Structure formats: structure tokens, C-alpha cells
Amino acid sequence: MPDTLKTSHDYDVYITATFAPEDEALKTTRAEMESGKLPKINVSASEGKLLHMIALMHGAKRILEIGTLGGYSGTWLARALPEGGKLVSLELDPHHAEVAQANLDRAGLTDKVEIRVGPASETLSKMIADGEPLFDLVFIDADKDGYVDYLGKAFGLTREGGLILGDNTLPDSIFSETETSGTKRYNEAVATHPHLISTLIPVLRSQGIDGLTISIKRGR
Ligand SMILES: C[S@@+](CC[C@H](N)C(=O)[O-])C[C@H]1O[C@@H](n2cnc3c(N)ncnc32)[C@H](O)[C@@H]1O
């Protein structure tokens, strides 16, 4: 195939086949999401593997996910947890949470994952008020307009040296001087935050590229 015809999808097919082939549990999770009529807005297998490796490299024992959907990214993340580790995943839609719980149970992750249903902003406030133990890693992947609010709350729930990841952070608005968007504001917030060191990793999608913004929490 001439170079000019290669697309980001072609590259992602190679990366996925080589480094992130799905096992039966992940394939079934996607199939159950489809039959449950959940939107196809989960991370790709290659990004799931990236999340899995970041959690492993960081030695994460407690992970917070904001935006469960059908438990696809949750499966990649929870599989990186050691014995006794915990993924707390926040989801607004009870149907999504139900599909996710069944998928995570089928994947043998019942003991490692807890889904909390409700608006993430309220759940996060309650977690702070209740003195929730701190997390090693936070993955933000819910409604984009909520990202800056979730960042503010997640920051207080993240341990010193912990990671905060934001998904879908290369929106078209980055090319505009006048337009903004939730994830553009999120990038600006983490890039200028005095106690976060951040960068953005481009992520291949079937159509074009997207971004995963990575931040590490440094001393107050
Ligand atoms: C992009 S999907 C998450 C995909 C998932 N992380 C994955 O890759 O498998 C976003 C999810 O966030 C949920 N969501 C939207 N608004 C929310 C809110 N205010 N609080 C909590 N969850 C919300 C949606 O219902 C949806 O399931």
C-alpha cells in the first residue's frame, strides 16, 4: 500500500493486533455493550492497553475512573491492580452501570471493582466529605463539560505523586482562537496548575487522532 493511503486506523490495527489483542472477556464486553445498546464511545483496545501499562508502571493499588460505560476501560485498568487493589468507577446511567457490572463479574473482577451510580460531581463531593482514601491514579472519561470540575475534586482525592489522566483531549476547538470546549479548558487547567506536571499523548483512532492528557501531582 502506498504511504499516502495509510490512515491512523491502519496503524492502530497493527498496534492492536501486535500489542493489544482482546481476550474473550474483552470481546464479550464489547458485544454485550452493543446488545445493550450502549453508545460506542469506549476507549480502543490499544488505548486500553496503554491505560493498563500506565497503571502497572505506576504500581497503582487504588484507581478512580469517572465514566464507566460498559466496563471496557475498567477491565483494562482493573487487570493492572495487584491482589487487594480497588477500582472505584463512577457512572451516571444505571443501565450502563448494570451492563458494566455484569461484564466485570464475567471477567472475574467483582472483588476489585466498585461502581457508584449518580452524577460524578455529587459522588466526588460525597467521597471528599466522607474521607475516601486517596487514589494512585484517576482516569477522567465522562461528560466533557464536567472535566474541569472533576479535575478540581479528583485532585483532592489523589495522593502526592499520583496520576490524573483525561481522555479525548484533542478536540477541534484547539485549532480555534475563539472557540472553547470542556477538554480544551481541561488542558489549559492542568497545563497551568501549579501542582501538576502534565503533557498530552496523541492516541490513534479509526478516524484521526485524539489525546490522553497525563498529569502527575506534585507538592502543594
Ligand atoms: C466515554 S463514556 C466512558 C467510556 C469508558 N471509560 C470506556 O472507555 O469503556 C462516558 C460515560 O460517562 C457517563 N457520564 C456522562 N455524564 C456523567 C456524569 N455527569 N456523571 C457520571 N457519569 C457520566 C456516560 O453515561 C458514559 O457511560
The ligand as a Gaussian input file, in Angstrom:
#p B3LYP/6-31G(d) Opt

LIG

0 1
 C      -16.954000       7.956000      27.165000
 S      -18.027000       7.019000      28.155000
 C      -16.919000       6.138000      29.205000
 C      -16.186000       5.085000      28.448000
 C      -15.420000       4.126000      29.332000
 N      -14.461000       4.843000      30.157000
 C      -14.692000       3.140000      28.471000
 O      -13.747000       3.538000      27.787000
 O      -15.077000       1.958000      28.466000
 C      -18.712000       8.226000      29.226000
 C      -19.602000       7.678000      30.320000
 O      -19.788000       8.740000      31.258000
 C      -21.124000       8.706000      31.703000
 N      -21.477000      10.041000      32.199000
 C      -21.917000      11.113000      31.490000
 N      -22.160000      12.141000      32.300000
 C      -21.868000      11.736000      33.555000
 C      -21.928000      12.339000      34.826000
 N      -22.354000      13.609000      34.972000
 N      -21.560000      11.602000      35.908000
 C      -21.124000      10.329000      35.770000
 N      -21.048000       9.695000      34.578000
 C      -21.414000      10.389000      33.485000
 C      -21.916000       8.286000      30.485000
 O      -23.181000       7.748000      30.866000
 C      -20.987000       7.261000      29.844000
 O      -21.301000       5.971000      30.294000

